[in-house]
Amino acid sequence: MTGITGLDRQRAARWTLCRVLQNALWDIEAGAAALEPEQAAIARALLRR
């Protein structure tokens, strides 16, 4: 997708990781005790890069 849109791949990955963090904070505010499995998988994949 970054190739098609011309976005910097590393920058897009960082923005996505920030979005996962934002979602996690919203979930915590709503009473969640753990990260959604899908969000955790995205974060792990991005951190392995």
All heavy atoms as TSV, in Angstrom:
chain	resi	resn	atom	element	x	y	z
A	1	MET	N	N	0.810	-1.187	0.000
A	1	MET	CA	C	0.000	0.000	0.000
A	1	MET	C	C	0.859	1.258	0.000
A	1	MET	O	O	0.525	2.229	-0.666
A	1	MET	CB	C	-0.921	-0.020	1.220
A	1	MET	CG	C	-1.943	1.041	1.206
A	1	MET	SD	S	-3.177	0.589	2.436
A	1	MET	CE	C	-3.784	2.118	2.884
A	2	THR	N	N	1.965	1.214	0.748
A	2	THR	CA	C	2.830	2.396	0.766
A	2	THR	C	C	3.453	2.645	-0.602
A	2	THR	O	O	3.678	3.796	-0.966
A	2	THR	CB	C	3.927	2.276	1.835
A	2	THR	OG1	O	4.654	1.072	1.625
A	2	THR	CG2	C	3.351	2.295	3.239
A	3	GLY	N	N	3.716	1.585	-1.336
A	3	GLY	CA	C	4.276	1.739	-2.673
A	3	GLY	C	C	3.301	2.411	-3.631
A	3	GLY	O	O	3.688	3.262	-4.430
A	4	ILE	N	N	2.046	2.048	-3.510
A	4	ILE	CA	C	1.017	2.626	-4.381
A	4	ILE	C	C	0.764	4.091	-4.043
A	4	ILE	O	O	0.611	4.932	-4.928
A	4	ILE	CB	C	-0.297	1.822	-4.263
A	4	ILE	CG1	C	-0.091	0.431	-4.847
A	4	ILE	CG2	C	-1.451	2.533	-4.962
A	4	ILE	CD1	C	-1.222	-0.518	-4.555
A	5	THR	N	N	0.760	4.407	-2.741
A	5	THR	CA	C	0.457	5.780	-2.311
A	5	THR	C	C	1.671	6.687	-2.282
A	5	THR	O	O	1.539	7.900	-2.148
A	5	THR	CB	C	-0.183	5.776	-0.914
A	5	THR	OG1	O	0.732	5.187	0.017
A	5	THR	CG2	C	-1.497	5.027	-0.907
A	6	GLY	N	N	2.871	6.091	-2.365
A	6	GLY	CA	C	4.087	6.887	-2.331
A	6	GLY	C	C	4.505	7.318	-0.931
A	6	GLY	O	O	5.333	8.203	-0.778
A	7	LEU	N	N	3.926	6.669	0.093
A	7	LEU	CA	C	4.284	7.004	1.472
A	7	LEU	C	C	5.563	6.295	1.891
A	7	LEU	O	O	5.865	5.198	1.417
A	7	LEU	CB	C	3.161	6.590	2.427
A	7	LEU	CG	C	1.833	7.309	2.264
A	7	LEU	CD1	C	0.777	6.665	3.156
A	7	LEU	CD2	C	1.973	8.779	2.596
A	8	ASP	N	N	6.306	6.924	2.792
A	8	ASP	CA	C	7.492	6.303	3.362
A	8	ASP	C	C	7.055	5.124	4.236
A	8	ASP	O	O	6.228	5.284	5.134
A	8	ASP	CB	C	8.264	7.340	4.184
A	8	ASP	CG	C	9.478	6.743	4.840
A	8	ASP	OD1	O	10.489	6.551	4.150
A	8	ASP	OD2	O	9.415	6.462	6.059
A	9	ARG	N	N	7.617	3.968	3.974
A	9	ARG	CA	C	7.199	2.745	4.675
A	9	ARG	C	C	7.441	2.822	6.185
A	9	ARG	O	O	6.588	2.433	6.971
A	9	ARG	CB	C	7.924	1.557	4.066
A	9	ARG	CG	C	7.415	0.241	4.539
A	9	ARG	CD	C	8.157	-0.889	3.833
A	9	ARG	NE	N	7.690	-2.150	4.333
A	9	ARG	CZ	C	7.031	-3.029	3.606
A	9	ARG	NH1	N	6.797	-2.800	2.341
A	9	ARG	NH2	N	6.626	-4.158	4.137
A	10	GLN	N	N	8.604	3.299	6.596
A	10	GLN	CA	C	8.901	3.397	8.037
A	10	GLN	C	C	7.966	4.379	8.730
A	10	GLN	O	O	7.508	4.123	9.837
A	10	GLN	CB	C	10.343	3.824	8.260
A	10	GLN	CG	C	11.320	2.677	8.260
A	10	GLN	CD	C	12.672	3.136	8.754
A	10	GLN	OE1	O	13.159	4.190	8.369
A	10	GLN	NE2	N	13.272	2.345	9.611
A	11	ARG	N	N	7.702	5.483	8.081
A	11	ARG	CA	C	6.808	6.477	8.668
A	11	ARG	C	C	5.392	5.911	8.821
A	11	ARG	O	O	4.745	6.105	9.844
A	11	ARG	CB	C	6.792	7.732	7.809
A	11	ARG	CG	C	6.044	8.856	8.433
A	11	ARG	CD	C	6.193	10.119	7.637
A	11	ARG	NE	N	5.513	11.204	8.329
A	11	ARG	CZ	C	5.484	12.422	7.900
A	11	ARG	NH1	N	6.114	12.761	6.802
A	11	ARG	NH2	N	4.832	13.337	8.564
A	12	ALA	N	N	4.918	5.207	7.816
A	12	ALA	CA	C	3.590	4.592	7.888
A	12	ALA	C	C	3.530	3.566	9.017
A	12	ALA	O	O	2.535	3.487	9.746
A	12	ALA	CB	C	3.230	3.948	6.559
A	13	ALA	N	N	4.600	2.798	9.198
A	13	ALA	CA	C	4.646	1.809	10.275
A	13	ALA	C	C	4.603	2.497	11.636
A	13	ALA	O	O	3.901	2.043	12.550
A	13	ALA	CB	C	5.897	0.946	10.154
A	14	ARG	N	N	5.333	3.592	11.775
A	14	ARG	CA	C	5.320	4.335	13.053
A	14	ARG	C	C	3.936	4.905	13.344
A	14	ARG	O	O	3.467	4.851	14.483
A	14	ARG	CB	C	6.357	5.442	13.020
A	14	ARG	CG	C	7.773	4.927	13.132
A	14	ARG	CD	C	8.759	6.082	13.252
A	14	ARG	NE	N	10.042	5.655	12.783
A	14	ARG	CZ	C	10.728	6.238	11.813
A	14	ARG	NH1	N	10.282	7.305	11.211
A	14	ARG	NH2	N	11.893	5.765	11.446
A	15	TRP	N	N	3.302	5.474	12.337
A	15	TRP	CA	C	1.955	6.020	12.516
A	15	TRP	C	C	0.979	4.919	12.919
A	15	TRP	O	O	0.118	5.113	13.772
A	15	TRP	CB	C	1.470	6.713	11.245
A	15	TRP	CG	C	1.925	8.125	11.159
A	15	TRP	CD1	C	2.881	8.625	10.331
A	15	TRP	CD2	C	1.461	9.247	11.932
A	15	TRP	NE1	N	3.036	9.979	10.547
A	15	TRP	CE2	C	2.175	10.380	11.521
A	15	TRP	CE3	C	0.509	9.376	12.942
A	15	TRP	CZ2	C	1.972	11.631	12.080
A	15	TRP	CZ3	C	0.300	10.630	13.497
A	15	TRP	CH2	C	1.033	11.731	13.060
A	16	THR	N	N	1.117	3.750	12.309
A	16	THR	CA	C	0.231	2.632	12.639
A	16	THR	C	C	0.456	2.183	14.072
A	16	THR	O	O	-0.503	1.924	14.812
A	16	THR	CB	C	0.463	1.460	11.664
A	16	THR	OG1	O	0.251	1.940	10.331
A	16	THR	CG2	C	-0.477	0.312	11.948
A	17	LEU	N	N	1.708	2.115	14.502
A	17	LEU	CA	C	2.006	1.739	15.878
A	17	LEU	C	C	1.441	2.775	16.856
A	17	LEU	O	O	0.883	2.414	17.892
A	17	LEU	CB	C	3.513	1.577	16.074
A	17	LEU	CG	C	3.974	0.973	17.391
A	17	LEU	CD1	C	3.318	-0.379	17.649
A	17	LEU	CD2	C	5.481	0.849	17.404
A	18	CYS	N	N	1.536	4.030	16.518
A	18	CYS	CA	C	0.946	5.090	17.360
A	18	CYS	C	C	-0.563	4.926	17.447
A	18	CYS	O	O	-1.154	5.125	18.509
A	18	CYS	CB	C	1.290	6.474	16.814
A	18	CYS	SG	S	3.014	6.924	17.048
A	19	ARG	N	N	-1.175	4.540	16.353
A	19	ARG	CA	C	-2.626	4.338	16.347
A	19	ARG	C	C	-3.012	3.159	17.234
A	19	ARG	O	O	-4.020	3.195	17.945
A	19	ARG	CB	C	-3.105	4.129	14.913
A	19	ARG	CG	C	-4.583	4.055	14.764
A	19	ARG	CD	C	-5.211	5.332	15.326
A	19	ARG	NE	N	-6.608	5.094	15.534
A	19	ARG	CZ	C	-7.571	5.870	15.115
A	19	ARG	NH1	N	-7.309	6.989	14.497
A	19	ARG	NH2	N	-8.808	5.545	15.325
A	20	VAL	N	N	-2.216	2.097	17.232
A	20	VAL	CA	C	-2.460	0.949	18.110
A	20	VAL	C	C	-2.391	1.405	19.561
A	20	VAL	O	O	-3.238	1.030	20.382
A	20	VAL	CB	C	-1.455	-0.197	17.839
A	20	VAL	CG1	C	-1.512	-1.255	18.924
A	20	VAL	CG2	C	-1.709	-0.817	16.479
A	21	LEU	N	N	-1.397	2.225	19.891
A	21	LEU	CA	C	-1.265	2.745	21.246
A	21	LEU	C	C	-2.481	3.593	21.622
A	21	LEU	O	O	-3.034	3.457	22.711
A	21	LEU	CB	C	0.017	3.565	21.389
A	21	LEU	CG	C	0.230	4.258	22.727
A	21	LEU	CD1	C	0.249	3.256	23.872
A	21	LEU	CD2	C	1.502	5.081	22.707
A	22	GLN	N	N	-2.915	4.443	20.708
A	22	GLN	CA	C	-4.090	5.274	20.959
A	22	GLN	C	C	-5.327	4.401	21.206
A	22	GLN	O	O	-6.094	4.649	22.148
A	22	GLN	CB	C	-4.335	6.204	19.780
A	22	GLN	CG	C	-5.487	7.163	19.998
A	22	GLN	CD	C	-5.695	8.073	18.807
A	22	GLN	OE1	O	-5.529	7.651	17.655
A	22	GLN	NE2	N	-6.036	9.314	19.076
A	23	ASN	N	N	-5.513	3.392	20.390
A	23	ASN	CA	C	-6.642	2.482	20.585
A	23	ASN	C	C	-6.563	1.793	21.944
A	23	ASN	O	O	-7.578	1.632	22.629
A	23	ASN	CB	C	-6.689	1.433	19.476
A	23	ASN	CG	C	-7.090	2.015	18.141
A	23	ASN	OD1	O	-7.629	3.113	18.063
A	23	ASN	ND2	N	-6.817	1.285	17.079
A	24	ALA	N	N	-5.356	1.381	22.333
A	24	ALA	CA	C	-5.175	0.724	23.628
A	24	ALA	C	C	-5.542	1.665	24.773
A	24	ALA	O	O	-6.204	1.262	25.736
A	24	ALA	CB	C	-3.732	0.241	23.786
A	25	LEU	N	N	-5.136	2.914	24.670
A	25	LEU	CA	C	-5.463	3.880	25.725
A	25	LEU	C	C	-6.967	4.109	25.812
A	25	LEU	O	O	-7.524	4.198	26.907
A	25	LEU	CB	C	-4.725	5.198	25.492
A	25	LEU	CG	C	-3.209	5.117	25.644
A	25	LEU	CD1	C	-2.567	6.441	25.235
A	25	LEU	CD2	C	-2.825	4.760	27.070
A	26	TRP	N	N	-7.634	4.177	24.669
A	26	TRP	CA	C	-9.091	4.320	24.678
A	26	TRP	C	C	-9.746	3.096	25.310
A	26	TRP	O	O	-10.696	3.215	26.071
A	26	TRP	CB	C	-9.623	4.527	23.273
A	26	TRP	CG	C	-9.381	5.889	22.709
A	26	TRP	CD1	C	-9.109	7.033	23.402
A	26	TRP	CD2	C	-9.382	6.252	21.337
A	26	TRP	NE1	N	-8.941	8.082	22.538
A	26	TRP	CE2	C	-9.112	7.635	21.256
A	26	TRP	CE3	C	-9.586	5.544	20.164
A	26	TRP	CZ2	C	-9.046	8.320	20.057
A	26	TRP	CZ3	C	-9.518	6.231	18.964
A	26	TRP	CH2	C	-9.252	7.607	18.920
A	27	ASP	N	N	-9.230	1.913	24.991
A	27	ASP	CA	C	-9.774	0.683	25.564
A	27	ASP	C	C	-9.582	0.650	27.082
A	27	ASP	O	O	-10.481	0.228	27.816
A	27	ASP	CB	C	-9.130	-0.550	24.930
A	27	ASP	CG	C	-9.569	-0.772	23.491
A	27	ASP	OD1	O	-10.563	-0.142	23.060
A	27	ASP	OD2	O	-8.904	-1.571	22.789
A	28	ILE	N	N	-8.426	1.105	27.559
A	28	ILE	CA	C	-8.164	1.157	29.002
A	28	ILE	C	C	-9.145	2.111	29.680
A	28	ILE	O	O	-9.700	1.801	30.735
A	28	ILE	CB	C	-6.703	1.563	29.279
A	28	ILE	CG1	C	-5.769	0.417	28.891
A	28	ILE	CG2	C	-6.508	1.950	30.745
A	28	ILE	CD1	C	-4.303	0.807	28.842
A	29	GLU	N	N	-9.374	3.257	29.058
A	29	GLU	CA	C	-10.350	4.209	29.598
A	29	GLU	C	C	-11.737	3.584	29.698
A	29	GLU	O	O	-12.501	3.900	30.605
A	29	GLU	CB	C	-10.434	5.461	28.728
A	29	GLU	CG	C	-9.346	6.458	28.964
A	29	GLU	CD	C	-9.550	7.735	28.165
A	29	GLU	OE1	O	-10.327	7.735	27.179
A	29	GLU	OE2	O	-8.929	8.733	28.533
A	30	ALA	N	N	-12.045	2.692	28.769
A	30	ALA	CA	C	-13.354	2.040	28.744
A	30	ALA	C	C	-13.414	0.820	29.662
A	30	ALA	O	O	-14.432	0.151	29.742
A	30	ALA	CB	C	-13.705	1.628	27.315
A	31	GLY	N	N	-12.292	0.514	30.341
A	31	GLY	CA	C	-12.290	-0.577	31.309
A	31	GLY	C	C	-11.596	-1.848	30.869
A	31	GLY	O	O	-11.594	-2.834	31.601
A	32	ALA	N	N	-11.011	-1.859	29.704
A	32	ALA	CA	C	-10.320	-3.069	29.235
A	32	ALA	C	C	-9.067	-3.314	30.068
A	32	ALA	O	O	-8.405	-2.378	30.511
A	32	ALA	CB	C	-9.947	-2.939	27.767
A	33	ALA	N	N	-8.761	-4.579	30.270
A	33	ALA	CA	C	-7.576	-4.941	31.054
A	33	ALA	C	C	-6.440	-5.445	30.169
A	33	ALA	O	O	-5.326	-5.617	30.641
A	33	ALA	CB	C	-7.945	-6.019	32.069
A	34	ALA	N	N	-6.738	-5.699	28.898
A	34	ALA	CA	C	-5.717	-6.240	27.993
A	34	ALA	C	C	-5.919	-5.671	26.596
A	34	ALA	O	O	-7.011	-5.241	26.235
A	34	ALA	CB	C	-5.793	-7.757	27.950
A	35	LEU	N	N	-4.862	-5.703	25.844
A	35	LEU	CA	C	-4.901	-5.248	24.461
A	35	LEU	C	C	-5.693	-6.253	23.629
A	35	LEU	O	O	-5.590	-7.462	23.832
A	35	LEU	CB	C	-3.462	-5.157	23.940
A	35	LEU	CG	C	-3.169	-4.394	22.673
A	35	LEU	CD1	C	-3.595	-2.937	22.793
A	35	LEU	CD2	C	-1.687	-4.463	22.370
A	36	GLU	N	N	-6.499	-5.752	22.705
A	36	GLU	CA	C	-7.236	-6.632	21.788
A	36	GLU	C	C	-6.228	-7.513	21.047
A	36	GLU	O	O	-5.159	-7.035	20.659
A	36	GLU	CB	C	-8.009	-5.797	20.773
A	36	GLU	CG	C	-9.106	-4.951	21.360
A	36	GLU	CD	C	-10.410	-5.698	21.486
A	36	GLU	OE1	O	-10.609	-6.668	20.741
A	36	GLU	OE2	O	-11.200	-5.312	22.340
A	37	PRO	N	N	-6.537	-8.789	20.847
A	37	PRO	CA	C	-5.582	-9.689	20.176
A	37	PRO	C	C	-5.121	-9.180	18.811
A	37	PRO	O	O	-3.939	-9.302	18.470
A	37	PRO	CB	C	-6.355	-11.002	20.031
A	37	PRO	CG	C	-7.391	-10.943	21.097
A	37	PRO	CD	C	-7.745	-9.497	21.269
A	38	GLU	N	N	-6.024	-8.593	18.036
A	38	GLU	CA	C	-5.651	-8.083	16.719
A	38	GLU	C	C	-4.667	-6.920	16.847
A	38	GLU	O	O	-3.708	-6.813	16.084
A	38	GLU	CB	C	-6.886	-7.620	15.940
A	38	GLU	CG	C	-7.861	-8.716	15.628
A	38	GLU	CD	C	-8.868	-8.972	16.751
A	38	GLU	OE1	O	-8.856	-8.254	17.775
A	38	GLU	OE2	O	-9.666	-9.902	16.604
A	39	GLN	N	N	-4.926	-6.037	17.806
A	39	GLN	CA	C	-4.049	-4.894	18.022
A	39	GLN	C	C	-2.671	-5.363	18.498
A	39	GLN	O	O	-1.644	-4.825	18.077
A	39	GLN	CB	C	-4.663	-3.928	19.038
A	39	GLN	CG	C	-5.973	-3.318	18.595
A	39	GLN	CD	C	-5.807	-2.312	17.476
A	39	GLN	OE1	O	-4.892	-1.513	17.476
A	39	GLN	NE2	N	-6.706	-2.359	16.514
A	40	ALA	N	N	-2.648	-6.363	19.362
A	40	ALA	CA	C	-1.375	-6.911	19.845
A	40	ALA	C	C	-0.580	-7.522	18.699
A	40	ALA	O	O	0.640	-7.340	18.616
A	40	ALA	CB	C	-1.639	-7.946	20.935
A	41	ALA	N	N	-1.262	-8.218	17.800
A	41	ALA	CA	C	-0.584	-8.836	16.658
A	41	ALA	C	C	0.018	-7.774	15.737
A	41	ALA	O	O	1.144	-7.927	15.250
A	41	ALA	CB	C	-1.556	-9.727	15.880
A	42	ILE	N	N	-0.716	-6.697	15.516
A	42	ILE	CA	C	-0.205	-5.604	14.679
A	42	ILE	C	C	1.023	-4.982	15.331
A	42	ILE	O	O	2.040	-4.762	14.669
A	42	ILE	CB	C	-1.300	-4.547	14.449
A	42	ILE	CG1	C	-2.416	-5.114	13.569
A	42	ILE	CG2	C	-0.711	-3.287	13.821
A	42	ILE	CD1	C	-3.677	-4.269	13.532
A	43	ALA	N	N	0.946	-4.706	16.630
A	43	ALA	CA	C	2.072	-4.101	17.342
A	43	ALA	C	C	3.299	-5.000	17.286
A	43	ALA	O	O	4.402	-4.540	17.007
A	43	ALA	CB	C	1.684	-3.812	18.787
A	44	ARG	N	N	3.110	-6.312	17.527
A	44	ARG	CA	C	4.246	-7.249	17.480
A	44	ARG	C	C	4.887	-7.253	16.091
A	44	ARG	O	O	6.107	-7.229	15.963
A	44	ARG	CB	C	3.789	-8.658	17.855
A	44	ARG	CG	C	3.749	-8.920	19.344
A	44	ARG	CD	C	3.604	-10.404	19.658
A	44	ARG	NE	N	2.372	-10.962	19.132
A	44	ARG	CZ	C	1.182	-10.903	19.753
A	44	ARG	NH1	N	1.092	-10.310	20.917
A	44	ARG	NH2	N	0.121	-11.438	19.201
A	45	ALA	N	N	4.058	-7.289	15.066
A	45	ALA	CA	C	4.590	-7.324	13.692
A	45	ALA	C	C	5.382	-6.061	13.386
A	45	ALA	O	O	6.443	-6.126	12.758
A	45	ALA	CB	C	3.446	-7.486	12.705
A	46	LEU	N	N	4.888	-4.922	13.829
A	46	LEU	CA	C	5.586	-3.676	13.558
A	46	LEU	C	C	6.871	-3.537	14.367
A	46	LEU	O	O	7.860	-2.968	13.890
A	46	LEU	CB	C	4.664	-2.482	13.843
A	46	LEU	CG	C	3.501	-2.336	12.872
A	46	LEU	CD1	C	2.531	-1.272	13.370
A	46	LEU	CD2	C	3.993	-1.995	11.477
A	47	LEU	N	N	6.880	-4.050	15.583
A	47	LEU	CA	C	8.071	-3.947	16.426
A	47	LEU	C	C	9.177	-4.899	15.995
A	47	LEU	O	O	10.337	-4.672	16.315
A	47	LEU	CB	C	7.700	-4.172	17.889
A	47	LEU	CG	C	6.856	-3.058	18.500
A	47	LEU	CD1	C	6.338	-3.468	19.875
A	47	LEU	CD2	C	7.638	-1.766	18.585
A	48	ARG	N	N	8.845	-5.944	15.254
A	48	ARG	CA	C	9.841	-6.900	14.762
A	48	ARG	C	C	10.628	-6.368	13.577
A	48	ARG	O	O	11.638	-6.920	13.208
A	48	ARG	CB	C	9.167	-8.206	14.354
A	48	ARG	CG	C	8.971	-9.122	15.501
A	48	ARG	CD	C	8.477	-10.446	15.007
A	48	ARG	NE	N	7.119	-10.534	15.543
A	48	ARG	CZ	C	6.109	-11.175	15.004
A	48	ARG	NH1	N	6.271	-11.823	13.891
A	48	ARG	NH2	N	4.943	-11.187	15.564
A	49	ARG	N	N	10.130	-5.341	12.959
A	49	ARG	CA	C	10.750	-4.800	11.744
A	49	ARG	C	C	12.106	-4.236	12.012
A	49	ARG	O	O	12.551	-3.745	12.872
A	49	ARG	CB	C	9.865	-3.741	11.122
A	49	ARG	CG	C	8.519	-4.309	10.767
A	49	ARG	CD	C	7.622	-3.294	10.134
A	49	ARG	NE	N	8.002	-3.181	8.748
A	49	ARG	CZ	C	8.502	-2.070	8.202
A	49	ARG	NH1	N	8.653	-0.992	8.890
A	49	ARG	NH2	N	8.819	-2.032	6.945
